[in-house]
Amino acid sequence: MSLRLFLVLALIGILASVSFATSNSEQINLNGVKAHPDESMGSYDVSLGYWNLTITIEGDGSTDQTSQSVPVGSDLNVTALETTIGSEFDHWESNIAAIDESRTNPITVPAQPDLSTHNLTAVFVAASPLPIVFDERPVWIQNAAWPYFPTNKRNVLTNHLGEVVTDLENNNITMAFVFVGYWTVPATLTLEMTDEQITTVINALHAVGIKVLAWGENAGAIDVSPANRDNLYSVIASLMTKGFDGYHDDIEDWTTTLQDWVDYENNCTVLLHGMDKLMTAAVGFDWQQNTNPYLQMDYIVSMFYSSQSKCEDPQGRAYWQENFGEYGGNNNTPASPVIIGLMNYYGNKHSLAWQLNWVSNELNLDPHPQLAGFCIWLYEYMTPSDWSTWKYWTTGTIISEYQSSLVLTFLITATLVALMIKSRRRIFKSPAKHQEGKAWDAYSPVSRC
């Protein structure tokens, strides 16, 4: 065999080997499943065993996964990453019903059997609403063992009192509505704490300057007519001797007229003021504007929610105005200062931060002289992130979890600018490329109701 022929045959063998290797690389991926060669684009042949997931971002943030094809029968775990100061993850949106509107993070996207393209969007919202400072900032505390409470939030006042005191003291709470029991017919308030437990709770909260109001709620319709009123007042007066700073009435259903209920509430104020105690009452959003203009008490506490926050209702702005007697051009001013109760509940579509941004926007559009503060329902649903957001909103204090990131961002920015100036001293000659203040856009209030 001549040298020339040998070289030709060797070259043919090499080319054949390369062609075979290339062909295999186009047909087999790392998992041993046949696929198209352009795997970097996620364009797998779904007929060969893949379903597609398109991942997008709404707001300022990111995820640890990108759009990709997933082997049939395989789930995919996706984590939303809070990478921007002033922005936090709120919820997922997807055409996969099992995870749509979920606030779980990380989330497991279940395997899809139909080999089609599905979508997942990570929604981020402003984490630190503009600060709003008001006189009163109460919180409801249920002190119950409801099964859907986190384990460390069951019977919190009897099992975790120290943690409660720390949370309220550190997060700008001024008043606690402590649940004491349910009213039953005709005028019995069955207490759910012993006198010793009540005294311990009151003393602990008083030690950090927090007022404690006894919160009584009805279990069934209560007779608030003049014939039964003195029986109710006798129970309330006895309750006040235990050291409470006042009474928070939550009778939401009664057997007689609305006027009877209004008279009952107003006369309860007279009773409590005679004992140097505070009187507040929980009321629904005043859609008929026939309640708030007639209630005489220290604070009307409007429950701005039903099964979920009214901020999320398409008619949220109308409900908001009704609390102050202003909807439809009316001017039925509340007879007493109003505290708006915000629901921080798992059933909400959006986070507490989103609600506070919604409220900030409403206040910018339409401030109310009668508005005296905001109240959180319910302590047991508050997370550390919720408390951080609440503290910033009510004091304007940047919380620690943002401070370190903020300082780091400024240091990085300063370093980059210095390097850019050194390498291109004329970088700031063009005013069109230099805009100030953009770093704070994330703190602007947002309204999505």
C-alpha positions, 0 to 999 in steps of 0.5 A: 500500500502506497503512503498516499493511499494509506493517508487517504484511507486514514482520512476517510476513517477519521471523517467517518468517526467524527460524523458518527459522534456528531450524529449521536450527539444530535440524537442523545442527550445527557439523560439518554433520551433522544432530542433535537441538537439545539438543546440550549434553546429548549426545543426538544421534540415533545413526541419523544418524551418532553413537555415544555415550560415557559418561565417569565418574570413580572416585576423586579426579581428572578428565578433559579430556572429558565424556560426549558423542556422537562422529561415526561413524568418529571416535576420541576422545582422553581425558586423565586429569587428576591434579587432587587432591593425593595422588591419581594416575591408575591405569588405564581401565575400559571395555566396549570391550575394546581399552582396558579395563584400559589404563594409557595416558594420554592414551588414544585411544578407537577409533571404534565402529561399532555406534552404541550407548552405550559407557563409559569410567571413569578410575580414580584411586588414592591416590598417596602411601601411608602411610610404612613404614620398614624396614631393607632396601630392595633392587632387582633390576637385570637389565642386559639389552637386553630389547626391551620395556624403555624404550630408556634402560633397556637394559643400564642398568649399562653404558650408563646407570650414572650414572642408575642410581646417582642413582636408587638414591641419591635413592630410599632403596635400600640394596642392589642385586641385580645380575644377573651371569649364568645357571647352566647344567649342571652348575655353570657360571655364564656371566658377562654382564659383564666383570671391568672392568664389574663393578668399575666398577659396584661402585665406583659403587654403593659410593660412595653407600653401596649394597651390591652382591650378585651375582645368579645365576639358573638356565637349566634345572634345576640339580643341587644334590645333595651330589655337585655342591654343591662345584662350585657353591660353588667358582664362587660363592667365585670370584665373591666375589673380584670385590668383591661384598658377597654373593650373591643365589641365584635357582635356582628349578628343581633336579633333586633334592629340596627338602631338597637345595635347602634344604641347598645354600642353608644351606651356601652361607650358611656359605661366604659368612659365612666370607668375610664376605659376605651370603647371600640367596635368592629364593623363591616364596611359601611356600604349603606352608610347607615352605621359609621355616621351614628357610632359614638366611641373612641374608635370605629374599627372597620373590617376591610375584608370578608373572605379575603382582603377588600383591597383585592376586590374590583370594587375595592375603592368604592368599599374604601370610600364607603367607610368614610361616607364619601361614595357616590358624592355623599358626605356622611362623615363618621361620628368617631375616628376610624381604624381600618382593619387589614386582613393578612390571611392565607386566602388573600391573593396578594401579600400584606406588602401589596395591600399596604401599597394599595392603601398608600395609593388610596391615601395619595388619591383621597386622604381622610381626616377621620382616619386614625390608624390601621389594624392587623387581622390576625397576629397569628398569620403574620410572618417575619417578612410581614412584620418587616414590611409593616414596620417600615410602612408605619415608621419609615425605618428601613429594616435590617434585612434591606440595610445590608443589601442597600449598603452593598449595592451602594458600594458596588455602584460606587466602585463601578462608577469609579472604574468607569470614570478612570477608563472613560473620563468623558462617560458623563458628558452626555446628559441623556445617559445620566438619570438620577433617582431610578434606584428608588422606583421600587419604593413607589406605591402600586395599585393593582385592584 
